[in-house]
Amino acid sequence: MLSAIRHVRDRGAAFAELRRVVRPGGVAVVVELDPDADRRRAHTHARALATPALRVAFAPLVLRTAPTAATIAAGARTAGWTTVRRDDDPVQPVYLLRLS
């Protein structure tokens, strides 16, 4: 799931459905914008955006309004995922949660 969980109204239901369809022993990966990303990673991403307005608005209006990794991990655990491993992308302002 790539930068989609932020748009889901009922995240609990979404995580439960992921849990249902991933076969036993399988893994689901959630990649989401990281509101806690350092300035360097945020700037790297913003520089690549098409317009000056998007570059200026990216961090305060898009990145900083994304759900935190802790929030998403808690929702995943509530839905029955027992292992939630977080990795940060070293360049882009995203985190990866591996759910199993």
Backbone bond lengths (Angstrom), bond angles and torsions (degrees), N, CA, C in turn:
res aa  C-N    CA-C-N  psi(-1)  N-CA   C-N-CA  omega(-1)  CA-C   N-CA-C  phi
1 M - - - 1.439 - - 1.524 106.41 -
2 L 1.319 116.81 114.62 1.451 121.52 -174.77 1.518 110.92 -108.14
3 S 1.321 115.82 110.61 1.459 123.48 176.95 1.521 112.66 47.54
4 A 1.315 115.50 40.99 1.464 120.42 -179.62 1.522 111.99 -115.33
5 I 1.322 117.94 -29.79 1.464 120.85 -173.36 1.525 110.78 -60.38
6 R 1.325 117.55 -27.53 1.469 120.86 178.66 1.515 111.67 -63.77
7 H 1.334 118.12 -22.26 1.462 122.49 -176.70 1.532 113.27 -97.16
8 V 1.321 116.97 -2.44 1.463 121.54 -176.24 1.527 109.48 -87.08
9 R 1.322 115.59 125.99 1.465 119.97 -178.43 1.534 111.06 -69.62
10 D 1.328 117.53 -46.78 1.469 121.78 -178.42 1.524 109.08 -109.64
11 R 1.321 115.43 83.55 1.468 120.20 -177.32 1.520 111.83 -63.80
12 G 1.318 117.10 -34.44 1.463 119.78 178.23 1.515 111.34 -59.16
13 A 1.316 116.82 -44.87 1.466 121.21 178.29 1.526 110.65 -65.59
14 A 1.316 116.95 -38.72 1.469 120.31 179.37 1.526 110.64 -64.24
15 F 1.336 117.14 -43.56 1.463 119.42 178.81 1.520 111.71 -68.02
16 A 1.317 116.82 -35.97 1.472 119.76 176.89 1.526 110.29 -64.67
17 E 1.323 117.16 -40.40 1.465 120.37 178.61 1.523 110.94 -67.26
18 L 1.319 117.30 -40.80 1.469 119.72 173.99 1.524 110.60 -58.38
19 R 1.319 115.85 -43.40 1.472 120.64 179.99 1.527 109.95 -61.68
20 R 1.318 116.69 -38.59 1.464 120.93 -178.74 1.532 111.78 -67.36
21 V 1.334 118.10 -40.44 1.462 120.19 -172.51 1.527 114.58 -90.50
22 V 1.324 117.76 -17.15 1.464 119.30 177.09 1.523 107.92 -80.96
23 R 1.316 115.88 125.72 1.465 118.50 -176.32 1.529 111.47 -64.76
24 P 1.316 117.52 155.04 1.474 120.87 179.78 1.530 110.78 -52.70
25 G 1.310 115.00 132.65 1.460 120.87 -178.06 1.518 113.20 85.71
26 G 1.336 116.82 -5.43 1.454 121.32 -179.42 1.515 112.37 -80.70
27 V 1.300 114.98 174.29 1.464 121.80 -177.00 1.530 109.05 -131.60
28 A 1.306 116.35 140.27 1.469 122.57 169.51 1.519 106.86 -112.83
29 V 1.311 116.45 143.21 1.462 120.79 179.53 1.524 108.71 -120.43
30 V 1.312 115.27 126.62 1.459 122.52 175.56 1.520 106.98 -108.52
31 V 1.320 116.17 125.05 1.464 121.99 175.98 1.524 106.28 -117.19
32 E 1.311 115.81 122.96 1.463 119.17 -175.70 1.529 109.43 -140.71
33 L 1.321 115.86 152.91 1.457 120.72 173.90 1.526 109.40 -57.76
34 D 1.312 116.09 140.66 1.464 122.17 -175.17 1.528 110.73 -105.44
35 P 1.335 117.23 104.76 1.472 118.67 -179.36 1.528 112.78 -65.35
36 D 1.316 117.01 -14.40 1.461 121.14 178.45 1.531 112.31 -97.64
37 A 1.328 117.29 9.12 1.467 120.58 -179.46 1.521 110.56 -61.58
38 D 1.315 115.18 145.58 1.464 118.72 178.45 1.535 109.96 -69.90
39 R 1.302 115.29 163.10 1.467 121.39 -175.69 1.522 112.24 -59.48
40 R 1.311 117.39 -34.86 1.467 120.83 -178.67 1.514 110.78 -62.17
41 R 1.341 117.20 -47.48 1.470 119.86 -179.75 1.526 111.01 -66.89
42 A 1.321 118.17 -39.06 1.466 121.11 178.25 1.526 110.52 -63.83
43 H 1.318 116.41 -42.99 1.464 121.23 -179.12 1.529 110.92 -65.89
44 T 1.326 117.64 -39.75 1.465 121.40 178.43 1.522 110.39 -56.78
45 H 1.323 116.24 -45.47 1.458 120.47 -179.33 1.533 110.89 -69.60
46 A 1.306 117.71 -46.13 1.465 121.95 -177.01 1.523 111.66 -61.04
47 R 1.324 117.23 -37.13 1.471 121.07 179.94 1.517 111.99 -57.94
48 A 1.331 117.52 -30.88 1.463 121.40 -176.36 1.530 113.42 -85.06
49 L 1.318 117.81 -6.27 1.467 120.13 -178.84 1.524 110.71 -72.52
50 A 1.329 115.92 152.87 1.459 122.53 -168.38 1.525 115.68 -68.65
51 T 1.313 118.12 -38.05 1.470 118.73 -173.69 1.520 111.30 -121.43
52 P 1.310 117.16 155.63 1.467 120.16 177.83 1.528 112.11 -58.90
53 A 1.322 117.45 -38.49 1.475 120.01 -179.61 1.529 110.68 -62.73
54 L 1.322 117.21 -43.10 1.473 119.77 177.33 1.522 111.28 -64.03
55 R 1.313 116.73 -40.93 1.472 119.92 179.98 1.524 110.84 -61.00
56 V 1.334 116.73 -41.27 1.469 120.99 -179.56 1.528 110.89 -70.87
57 A 1.327 117.12 -40.04 1.470 121.35 -174.31 1.521 113.88 -82.12
58 F 1.332 117.99 -16.91 1.458 120.01 -172.46 1.526 113.28 -54.92
59 A 1.324 118.03 -56.69 1.468 119.41 -175.49 1.527 112.85 -64.86
60 P 1.333 119.98 -52.62 1.471 117.66 -175.07 1.531 114.67 -74.79
61 L 1.319 118.20 -31.37 1.462 119.52 -173.24 1.530 114.61 -102.35
62 V 1.296 117.79 -24.04 1.468 120.52 -178.87 1.530 110.10 -109.41
63 L 1.296 115.90 -60.13 1.467 120.48 -174.93 1.527 111.99 -62.87
64 R 1.311 117.73 -49.57 1.474 120.78 -174.44 1.519 113.62 -72.01
65 T 1.332 117.78 -10.68 1.463 120.37 177.74 1.531 112.74 -99.05
66 A 1.313 117.59 0.38 1.472 121.59 178.78 1.535 109.55 -72.56
67 P 1.330 117.27 154.77 1.464 119.59 177.99 1.534 110.76 -71.16
68 T 1.304 115.75 142.16 1.469 119.63 179.53 1.525 110.63 -70.01
69 A 1.313 115.71 159.31 1.463 120.67 176.64 1.527 110.63 -61.08
70 A 1.326 117.31 -37.32 1.470 120.38 179.91 1.530 110.90 -63.54
71 T 1.324 117.32 -39.95 1.459 121.40 178.75 1.518 111.00 -64.09
72 I 1.321 116.45 -46.10 1.468 120.90 -178.99 1.527 110.37 -68.31
73 A 1.320 117.86 -41.05 1.464 121.21 178.87 1.526 110.86 -62.42
74 A 1.320 117.16 -41.13 1.468 120.45 178.87 1.526 110.56 -62.60
75 G 1.318 117.47 -42.47 1.455 120.98 177.48 1.514 112.23 -62.99
76 A 1.315 116.80 -39.19 1.471 121.14 178.25 1.527 110.72 -65.03
77 R 1.319 116.58 -43.95 1.473 120.09 179.78 1.529 110.90 -64.39
78 T 1.312 117.18 -39.76 1.464 120.99 178.08 1.525 110.94 -61.06
79 A 1.327 116.89 -33.12 1.464 121.51 -179.65 1.528 113.02 -83.43
80 G 1.337 117.44 2.09 1.458 119.67 174.73 1.508 116.88 106.73
81 W 1.319 117.99 -0.37 1.465 119.41 174.80 1.525 106.93 -74.09
82 T 1.312 117.39 125.28 1.467 120.42 -174.38 1.515 113.34 -93.31
83 T 1.312 116.75 -26.42 1.457 120.08 178.80 1.516 108.52 -120.14
84 V 1.308 115.30 125.38 1.456 121.41 177.39 1.523 106.17 -129.35
85 R 1.333 115.75 111.80 1.462 119.92 -179.28 1.516 109.20 -111.75
86 R 1.313 116.30 129.28 1.461 121.79 -179.11 1.520 110.91 -102.69
87 D 1.328 114.23 137.25 1.455 122.06 170.63 1.522 107.13 -132.51
88 D 1.311 116.92 142.76 1.457 121.54 175.31 1.516 109.01 -101.73
89 D 1.322 116.59 137.41 1.451 120.39 173.78 1.530 106.86 -69.24
90 P 1.321 118.41 133.49 1.458 119.59 -176.76 1.525 114.01 -73.29
91 V 1.328 118.01 -16.48 1.460 121.00 -176.41 1.522 112.03 -114.77
92 Q 1.322 117.20 -50.97 1.459 121.93 -176.26 1.533 110.68 -87.47
93 P 1.330 117.64 154.04 1.472 120.90 -179.19 1.530 111.78 -83.08
94 V 1.323 115.65 62.97 1.459 121.10 178.72 1.520 109.92 -134.10
95 Y 1.345 114.97 156.08 1.456 120.45 169.69 1.524 107.34 -116.31
96 L 1.319 115.53 155.42 1.455 122.78 175.96 1.510 106.99 -117.88
97 L 1.316 116.73 128.14 1.462 121.41 174.33 1.510 106.90 -112.47
98 R 1.328 116.33 120.12 1.463 121.99 175.46 1.515 107.44 -96.12
99 L 1.309 115.85 117.62 1.467 121.82 -176.65 1.521 109.30 -106.35
100 S 1.321 115.63 130.72 1.463 119.31 175.16 1.519 108.38 -146.77
